[in-house]
Amino acid sequence: MEQHKMIIGGEAVAAVSANWETVIDPATEDAIAEVPQADYADVNKAVEAAKQAFPAWSSLSPGERSALLYKLADALETKAEVLAQTESLNVGKPIKLAANGDTPFAIDNIRYFAAQARVIEGIASGEFVPGYTSAVRREPIGVVASIAPWNYPIMMAAWKIAPAVAAGNTVVIKPAPQTPLTTIMLAQTALEVGFPPGVINVVTGKGPGVGEPLVNHADVRMVSFTGSTRTGKRIMELAAQKVTRVHLELGGKAPFVVFADADIEAAARGAVVGAYINTGQDCTAATRILVERSCYQDFLSAFTELSQQIRLGTPQAETTDMGPLISSDQRQRVHGFVERAKADGITAHLLGGIPEGKGFFYQPTIFCQAATQSEIMQEEVFGPVVVVNPIDSEAEAIAVANDVKYGLAASVWTKDPAKAWRVASALQFGTVWINDHLPLASEMPHGGFKESGFGKDLSRYAFDEYTIAKHVMFDLSGAVKKPWHFTVFGDA
């Protein structure tokens, strides 16, 4: 079985402990690789390497950092097929999604931040105070600890690494223990195109034995985390002990609001894509579908028919629409939500469940008319499980949509532009789509409200997350004694 080593200080290394963890294919449950099981000693080495690399990297001109990011994007593009195949195998992701979505979007994001590296905005002015000129510099923060989830490994690695290093920071990234392979490939490729040792470091392994030492490390100046709200809260607790900056993209419970004047066929197709992408393992997945009552049955029929056409199968087959969940534990978690909803008397309109055979597959499941405060309407399932509820008015749609602790993404389906703007402005979510669900762009920000976290991925806003604003104030008078000095010392 192939061993994939960590990248620390420009070298591929095993763990100090010499311990290894097995990586499996969730579609077959077969072992596919081994990666090091890091601990505090490895984390310390990685942070020290990043700290040592920071002065020289942050001193490079924006153009030099930009050129290296462009080289990285070009080199990854030549490996795009292998990256997509590895992602499909490691995550259980359909190859058509890995090859046509995740991989090219990750590469595009790196190119976007290669361009942003050369747009270092500052404010220079005349005198805000007479006799002085002020300027604002945006400077890199230092060592950034990035902790990525298992649902979009290559994409999340790009989202975190690209803006951080473009702004002049160095990075230690911990991919999810289940899905480390493409993150290691990205870091190896960065070294191949000329990134200095220590700028991008990868540590691998399970649990708090890696994550907590990384967050707690005295030389880490910022933590960027994507994952569950529960873990995000724990990271905030740890980071607070040393006042470390935190950037969090956490859970979601996206409403999908369909009004009677919408194109029902388009909405039903959009719901299938929005609900079942990546086997529902997506923080922006359409999990609460709210449909105006007069078109409720028409929508439910169309959506159910399409849901029954979802093709589960081998992720490497071009005809597969939905692969497995990431692990046995995740499948049991999803199934637990379904069983509790059934026990609570919520109508199971389409009951998928666990199919026979190898792999952690789970079939599309639809519940109907669940109470707003029920678990299935409030908590993130992270699987192909959807609730379709009727609503009677625009006001009710907004109230039910907002009645969750999350606020990451939502969509509104209507042919009325005025209604679309009214509802979009009232929804408490970081991204609101009109007549579609899921598309993102490198140029536009992505991040949440409420317990979905704070800070932005993608866009200029993400670049700013990885910088500190510094005010520099110049005296223009040359006077030894300034007119205001008497307020502290001496007479006017």
C-alpha positions as CSV (number, residue, x, y, z in Angstrom):
1,M,0.0,0.0,0.0
2,E,1.3,3.4,-1.0
3,Q,2.5,5.7,1.8
4,H,1.9,9.5,1.4
5,K,4.2,11.5,3.6
6,M,3.5,14.9,5.2
7,I,5.2,18.0,3.8
8,I,7.1,19.9,6.5
9,G,9.8,22.5,5.8
10,G,10.0,21.5,2.1
11,E,10.5,17.8,2.7
12,A,8.3,14.7,2.6
13,V,8.4,13.2,6.1
14,A,6.9,10.5,8.2
15,A,5.7,11.2,11.7
16,V,8.2,11.5,14.5
17,S,6.4,8.6,16.2
18,A,6.6,6.5,13.0
19,N,2.9,5.8,13.4
20,W,0.7,5.5,10.3
21,E,-3.0,5.7,9.6
22,T,-4.9,3.8,6.9
23,V,-7.0,5.8,4.3
24,I,-9.9,3.9,2.9
25,D,-12.1,4.1,-0.2
26,P,-15.6,4.7,1.2
27,A,-17.2,3.1,-1.9
28,T,-15.5,-0.3,-1.3
29,E,-14.3,0.0,2.3
30,D,-10.8,-1.1,1.0
31,A,-7.6,0.4,2.2
32,I,-6.0,2.7,-0.5
33,A,-3.1,4.4,1.2
34,E,-1.3,5.2,4.5
35,V,-0.5,8.6,5.9
36,P,1.5,9.6,9.0
37,Q,-0.3,9.9,12.3
38,A,1.1,13.2,13.5
39,D,1.2,14.5,17.1
40,Y,2.5,17.5,18.9
41,A,6.1,16.9,17.9
42,D,5.2,17.0,14.2
43,V,2.9,20.0,14.6
44,N,5.8,21.8,16.4
45,K,8.2,21.1,13.5
46,A,5.6,22.3,10.9
47,V,4.8,25.5,12.8
48,E,8.6,26.2,13.3
49,A,9.2,25.7,9.6
50,A,6.4,28.1,8.7
51,K,7.7,30.6,11.2
52,Q,11.2,30.4,9.8
53,A,9.9,30.9,6.2
54,F,7.6,33.8,7.1
55,P,10.2,36.7,7.0
56,A,11.5,35.9,3.6
57,W,8.1,35.0,2.1
58,S,6.4,38.1,3.4
59,S,9.2,40.2,2.1
60,L,8.8,39.0,-1.4
61,S,7.2,41.5,-3.8
62,P,3.5,40.9,-4.5
63,G,4.5,40.2,-8.1
64,E,6.9,37.4,-7.0
65,R,4.2,35.7,-4.9
66,S,1.7,36.1,-7.7
67,A,4.1,34.5,-10.2
68,L,4.5,31.4,-8.0
69,L,0.8,31.0,-7.5
70,Y,0.2,31.2,-11.3
71,K,2.9,28.5,-11.7
72,L,1.2,26.4,-9.1
73,A,-2.2,26.7,-10.8
74,D,-0.6,25.8,-14.2
75,A,1.1,22.7,-12.7
76,L,-2.0,21.5,-11.0
77,E,-3.9,21.9,-14.3
78,T,-1.5,19.5,-15.9
79,K,-2.3,17.0,-13.1
80,A,-6.0,17.7,-13.1
81,E,-7.0,14.3,-14.3
82,V,-4.9,12.6,-11.6
83,L,-6.2,15.0,-8.9
84,A,-9.8,14.3,-9.9
85,Q,-9.3,10.5,-9.9
86,T,-7.6,10.7,-6.5
87,E,-10.3,12.9,-5.1
88,S,-13.0,10.5,-6.4
89,L,-11.3,7.5,-4.9
90,N,-10.5,9.1,-1.5
91,V,-13.8,10.9,-0.9
92,G,-16.2,8.5,-2.8
93,K,-17.1,11.5,-4.9
94,P,-18.6,11.0,-8.4
95,I,-15.8,11.5,-10.9
96,K,-17.9,13.9,-13.0
97,L,-18.2,16.2,-10.0
98,A,-14.5,15.9,-9.1
99,A,-13.3,16.4,-12.7
100,N,-15.8,19.1,-13.8
101,G,-16.4,20.9,-10.5
102,D,-14.0,20.6,-7.6
103,T,-10.7,20.4,-9.4
104,P,-11.1,23.2,-11.9
105,F,-12.7,25.5,-9.3
106,A,-9.8,24.9,-7.0
107,I,-7.3,25.8,-9.8
108,D,-9.4,28.9,-10.7
109,N,-9.4,30.0,-7.1
110,I,-5.6,29.8,-7.0
111,R,-5.4,31.9,-10.2
112,Y,-7.8,34.4,-8.7
113,F,-5.6,34.9,-5.6
114,A,-2.5,35.1,-7.8
115,A,-4.1,38.2,-9.3
116,Q,-5.2,39.5,-5.9
117,A,-1.7,39.2,-4.5
118,R,-0.8,42.3,-6.6
119,V,-3.8,44.4,-5.4
120,I,-2.6,45.4,-2.0
121,E,-4.9,48.2,-1.1
122,G,-4.0,51.0,1.3
123,I,-5.4,54.5,1.9
124,A,-3.1,57.5,1.6
125,S,-4.5,61.0,2.1
126,G,-3.8,64.6,2.8
127,E,-4.3,65.6,6.4
128,F,-6.9,64.0,8.6
129,V,-5.1,66.0,11.3
130,P,-3.5,69.2,10.2
131,G,0.2,68.8,9.8
132,Y,0.1,65.0,9.3
133,T,-0.4,62.5,6.5
134,S,-1.8,59.1,7.2
135,A,-1.5,55.9,5.3
136,V,-3.0,52.4,5.9
137,R,-0.9,49.3,5.1
138,R,-2.3,45.8,4.9
139,E,0.3,43.4,6.1
140,P,0.4,39.6,6.5
141,I,-0.5,38.1,9.8
142,G,2.2,35.4,10.2
143,V,1.7,31.6,10.5
144,V,-1.8,30.5,9.6
145,A,-3.2,27.2,10.9
146,S,-5.7,25.8,8.4
147,I,-8.0,22.9,9.3
148,A,-10.0,21.5,6.4
149,P,-13.1,19.2,6.1
150,W,-13.4,15.9,4.3
151,N,-16.2,16.8,1.9
152,Y,-14.2,19.0,-0.6
153,P,-10.5,18.3,0.2
154,I,-8.8,19.9,-2.9
155,M,-11.2,22.8,-3.1
156,M,-10.9,23.6,0.6
157,A,-7.1,23.4,0.5
158,A,-7.1,25.9,-2.3
159,W,-9.6,28.2,-0.6
160,K,-7.4,28.3,2.5
161,I,-3.9,28.2,1.1
162,A,-4.2,30.6,-1.8
163,P,-5.4,33.7,-0.1
164,A,-3.1,33.1,2.9
165,V,0.1,32.8,0.9
166,A,-1.0,35.5,-1.6
167,A,-1.2,37.9,1.3
168,G,2.3,36.9,2.5
169,N,1.5,34.4,5.2
170,T,2.9,30.9,5.7
171,V,0.5,28.0,6.3
172,V,0.3,24.7,8.2
173,I,-2.7,22.9,6.9
174,K,-4.3,19.8,8.5
175,P,-6.6,18.0,6.1
176,A,-9.3,15.8,7.4
177,P,-7.9,12.4,8.5
178,Q,-10.2,10.6,6.0
179,T,-9.2,12.7,3.0
180,P,-5.6,13.9,3.0
181,L,-4.3,12.8,-0.4
182,T,-5.0,15.7,-2.7
183,T,-3.9,18.3,-0.1
184,I,-0.5,16.5,0.1
185,M,-0.4,16.5,-3.8
186,L,-1.0,20.2,-3.8
187,A,1.8,21.0,-1.4
188,Q,4.2,18.7,-3.2
189,T,3.3,20.5,-6.5
190,A,4.0,23.9,-4.8
191,L,7.5,22.7,-4.0
192,E,8.0,21.5,-7.5
193,V,7.2,24.9,-9.0
194,G,9.5,26.8,-6.6
195,F,7.7,27.7,-3.5
196,P,10.2,28.1,-0.7
197,P,10.4,25.4,2.0
198,G,8.1,26.0,4.9
199,V,5.6,28.3,3.1
200,I,3.1,25.4,2.7
201,N,3.2,22.6,5.3
202,V,0.8,19.6,5.6
203,V,0.3,17.6,8.8
204,T,-1.9,14.6,8.8
205,G,-3.6,12.4,11.4
206,K,-6.7,11.9,13.5
207,G,-8.4,13.9,16.2
208,P,-7.4,16.5,18.8
209,G,-3.9,15.1,19.0
210,V,-3.1,17.1,15.9
211,G,-5.8,19.8,15.7
212,E,-5.6,21.1,19.3
213,P,-1.7,21.4,19.4
214,L,-1.9,23.3,16.1
215,V,-4.6,25.8,17.4
216,N,-2.8,26.1,20.7
217,H,0.7,26.7,19.3
218,A,2.2,30.0,20.5
219,D,3.5,30.9,17.1
220,V,0.2,30.4,15.2
221,R,-1.3,33.9,14.6
222,M,-4.6,32.8,12.9
223,V,-6.7,29.7,12.6
224,S,-8.9,29.1,9.6
225,F,-11.4,26.3,10.1
226,T,-14.1,24.7,8.0
227,G,-16.3,22.1,9.6
228,S,-18.9,21.5,12.2
229,T,-20.2,24.2,14.4
230,R,-19.4,22.2,17.5
231,T,-15.8,21.9,16.5
232,G,-15.7,25.6,15.6
233,K,-16.9,26.5,19.1
234,R,-14.1,24.4,20.5
235,I,-11.5,26.1,18.3
236,M,-12.8,29.5,19.5
237,E,-12.4,28.5,23.1
238,L,-8.8,27.4,22.5
239,A,-7.9,30.4,20.4
240,A,-9.3,32.8,23.0
241,Q,-6.6,31.7,25.4
242,K,-4.0,33.5,23.4
243,V,-6.3,35.9,21.4
244,T,-5.6,34.2,18.1
245,R,-7.6,35.4,15.1
246,V,-10.2,32.9,14.0
247,H,-11.9,32.4,10.6
248,L,-14.8,30.0,10.7
249,E,-17.0,28.4,8.0
250,L,-19.3,26.1,9.9
251,G,-22.6,24.2,9.5
252,G,-25.7,25.0,7.5
253,K,-29.3,24.2,7.1
254,A,-30.2,25.8,3.8
255,P,-33.8,26.8,3.0
256,F,-35.0,26.3,-0.6
257,V,-38.0,28.6,-1.0
258,V,-40.4,27.9,-3.9
259,F,-43.2,30.3,-4.6
260,A,-46.3,29.5,-6.7
261,D,-45.1,31.7,-9.6
262,A,-41.8,29.8,-10.0
263,D,-41.0,27.4,-12.8
264,I,-41.8,24.2,-10.9
265,E,-39.8,21.9,-13.2
266,A,-36.8,24.1,-12.9
267,A,-37.2,24.3,-9.1
268,A,-37.6,20.5,-8.8
269,R,-34.4,19.9,-10.8
270,G,-32.6,22.6,-8.8
271,A,-33.7,20.9,-5.6
272,V,-32.4,17.5,-6.7
273,V,-29.0,19.0,-7.5
274,G,-29.0,21.2,-4.4
275,A,-30.1,18.4,-2.0
276,Y,-28.0,15.5,-3.2
277,I,-24.7,17.0,-4.4
278,N,-21.8,15.2,-2.8
279,T,-24.3,12.8,-1.2
280,G,-25.7,15.7,0.7
281,Q,-22.4,16.3,2.5
282,D,-22.4,20.0,1.8
283,C,-22.9,22.9,4.2
284,T,-25.0,24.7,1.6
285,A,-27.1,21.7,0.6
286,A,-30.8,22.3,0.2
287,T,-32.2,20.5,3.2
288,R,-35.4,22.4,4.0
289,I,-37.6,22.9,1.0
290,L,-40.5,25.3,1.6
291,V,-43.1,25.3,-1.1
292,E,-46.1,27.6,-1.5
293,R,-49.2,25.4,-0.8
294,S,-50.9,26.0,-4.1
295,C,-48.0,24.3,-6.0
296,Y,-46.9,22.0,-3.2
297,Q,-48.2,18.7,-4.6
298,D,-47.0,19.5,-8.1
299,F,-43.5,20.2,-6.8
300,L,-43.4,17.2,-4.4
301,S,-44.4,14.9,-7.2
302,A,-41.8,16.2,-9.6
303,F,-39.1,16.3,-6.9
304,T,-39.9,12.8,-5.8
305,E,-39.8,11.4,-9.3
306,L,-36.4,12.9,-10.0
307,S,-35.1,11.8,-6.6
308,Q,-36.0,8.2,-7.5
309,Q,-33.9,8.5,-10.7
310,I,-30.6,9.3,-8.7
311,R,-28.0,6.8,-9.7
312,L,-25.9,5.4,-6.9
313,G,-22.9,3.5,-7.9
314,T,-19.1,3.3,-8.3
315,P,-17.8,6.9,-8.1
316,Q,-15.4,6.3,-10.9
317,A,-18.2,5.7,-13.4
318,E,-19.3,8.7,-15.4
319,T,-23.0,7.6,-15.0
320,T,-22.9,7.7,-11.2
321,D,-24.9,10.7,-9.7
322,M,-24.3,9.9,-6.0
323,G,-21.5,8.1,-4.3
324,P,-21.2,6.9,-0.7
325,L,-21.1,8.9,2.5
326,I,-17.5,9.3,3.8
327,S,-17.5,6.7,6.6
328,S,-19.5,4.1,8.5
329,D,-19.8,6.5,11.4
330,Q,-21.3,9.2,9.1
331,R,-23.8,6.8,7.6
332,Q,-24.9,5.7,11.1
333,R,-25.2,9.4,12.1
334,V,-27.4,10.1,9.0
335,H,-29.5,7.0,9.6
336,G,-30.0,8.0,13.2
337,F,-31.6,11.3,12.1
338,V,-33.9,9.3,9.8
339,E,-34.9,6.8,12.5
340,R,-35.6,9.5,15.0
341,A,-37.7,11.5,12.5
342,K,-39.8,8.3,11.8
343,A,-40.2,7.7,15.6
344,D,-41.4,11.3,16.0
345,G,-44.2,10.5,13.5
346,I,-42.9,12.7,10.7
347,T,-44.2,11.6,7.4
348,A,-41.5,9.6,5.4
349,H,-42.6,10.4,1.8
350,L,-39.6,8.6,0.3
351,L,-37.7,6.3,2.6
352,G,-34.3,5.5,1.1
353,G,-32.1,4.0,3.8
354,I,-29.0,1.7,3.6
355,P,-28.7,-0.5,0.5
356,E,-27.1,-3.9,0.6
357,G,-23.5,-4.4,-0.3
358,K,-20.1,-2.8,0.3
359,G,-19.6,0.9,0.7
360,F,-21.2,3.5,2.9
361,F,-24.1,4.3,0.5
362,Y,-27.4,5.9,1.6
363,Q,-30.4,6.4,-0.7
364,P,-32.3,9.7,-1.1
365,T,-34.8,10.2,1.7
366,I,-37.7,12.7,1.8
367,F,-39.8,13.7,4.8
368,C,-42.9,15.9,4.6
369,Q,-44.6,18.4,6.9
370,A,-42.1,18.3,9.7
371,A,-42.6,20.8,12.6
372,T,-40.4,23.8,12.4
373,Q,-38.7,23.0,15.7
374,S,-38.2,19.3,15.0
375,E,-34.7,17.9,14.9
376,I,-34.9,17.1,11.2
377,M,-35.7,20.8,10.5
378,Q,-33.2,22.3,12.9
379,E,-30.0,20.2,12.8
380,E,-27.5,19.6,10.0
381,V,-27.8,15.9,8.8
382,F,-25.1,16.0,6.2
383,G,-26.5,13.3,4.1
384,P,-29.2,12.9,1.3
385,V,-32.1,13.6,3.6
386,V,-34.6,16.4,2.8
387,V,-37.7,17.9,4.3
388,V,-40.4,19.3,2.0
389,N,-42.9,21.5,3.8
390,P,-45.8,23.7,2.6
391,I,-46.0,27.4,3.4
392,D,-48.9,29.8,2.9
393,S,-47.3,33.2,2.5
394,E,-44.1,35.1,1.8
395,A,-44.0,36.2,5.5
396,E,-44.3,32.5,6.6
397,A,-41.5,31.5,4.2
398,I,-39.1,34.1,5.6
399,A,-40.0,33.3,9.2
400,V,-39.5,29.5,8.8
401,A,-36.4,29.9,6.7
402,N,-34.8,32.1,9.3
403,D,-35.9,30.0,12.3
404,V,-32.6,28.0,12.6
405,K,-29.3,28.7,14.3
406,Y,-27.5,28.5,11.0
407,G,-27.1,31.1,8.3
408,L,-24.9,30.0,5.5
409,A,-26.9,29.7,2.3
410,A,-30.5,29.9,0.9
411,S,-32.3,30.1,-2.4
412,V,-35.5,31.7,-3.6
413,W,-37.5,30.5,-6.6
414,T,-39.9,33.0,-8.3
415,K,-40.4,34.8,-11.5
416,D,-41.2,38.1,-9.7
417,P,-38.0,40.2,-9.4
418,A,-39.5,42.4,-6.7
419,K,-40.4,39.4,-4.6
420,A,-37.0,37.9,-5.1
421,W,-35.3,41.0,-3.8
422,R,-37.6,41.3,-0.8
423,V,-37.1,37.8,0.3
424,A,-33.4,37.7,-0.4
425,S,-32.9,40.8,1.7
426,A,-35.0,39.4,4.6
427,L,-33.2,36.0,4.7
428,Q,-30.4,35.8,7.3
429,F,-27.9,33.9,5.2
430,G,-24.5,34.7,3.7
431,T,-25.4,33.6,0.2
432,V,-28.8,33.8,-1.4
433,W,-29.4,32.4,-4.9
434,I,-32.4,33.3,-7.1
435,N,-33.7,30.5,-9.3
436,D,-30.7,28.3,-8.7
437,H,-28.9,26.7,-5.8
438,L,-25.1,26.1,-5.2
439,P,-23.0,28.1,-7.8
440,L,-20.1,30.0,-6.4
441,A,-17.5,32.2,-8.0
442,S,-14.0,33.0,-7.0
443,E,-14.8,36.7,-7.2
444,M,-17.7,36.6,-4.8
445,P,-17.6,36.1,-1.0
446,H,-18.8,32.9,0.7
447,G,-19.5,32.8,4.5
448,G,-22.2,32.7,7.0
449,F,-24.4,34.4,9.5
450,K,-25.1,33.3,13.1
451,E,-23.7,29.8,14.0
452,S,-22.5,29.3,10.5
453,G,-19.5,31.2,11.4
454,F,-17.8,34.5,10.4
455,G,-15.2,35.6,7.9
456,K,-15.3,35.0,4.2
457,D,-13.9,32.5,1.8
458,L,-13.4,33.4,-1.9
459,S,-13.2,36.9,-3.2
460,R,-11.3,40.1,-2.1
461,Y,-13.0,39.7,1.3
462,A,-11.1,36.5,1.9
463,F,-7.8,38.1,1.0
464,D,-8.5,40.8,3.6
465,E,-9.2,38.1,6.2
466,Y,-5.5,37.2,6.0
467,T,-4.1,40.7,6.5
468,I,-3.8,43.2,9.3
469,A,-4.5,46.9,8.8
470,K,-1.7,49.1,10.0
471,H,-2.0,52.9,10.3
472,V,1.2,54.8,9.6
473,M,1.1,58.6,10.5
474,F,3.8,61.0,9.2
475,D,4.5,64.4,10.8
476,L,4.9,67.0,8.1
477,S,6.0,70.0,10.1
478,G,9.4,69.0,11.3
479,A,8.7,71.0,14.5
480,V,10.5,69.9,17.7
481,K,7.6,71.1,19.8
482,K,4.2,70.2,18.4
483,P,1.3,72.6,19.1
484,W,-0.6,69.9,21.1
485,H,2.3,68.9,23.4
486,F,1.3,71.4,26.1
487,T,-1.7,69.2,26.9
488,V,0.8,66.7,28.4
489,F,3.9,68.7,29.2
490,G,4.6,72.4,29.6
491,D,2.5,75.5,28.7
492,A,0.8,76.6,25.6
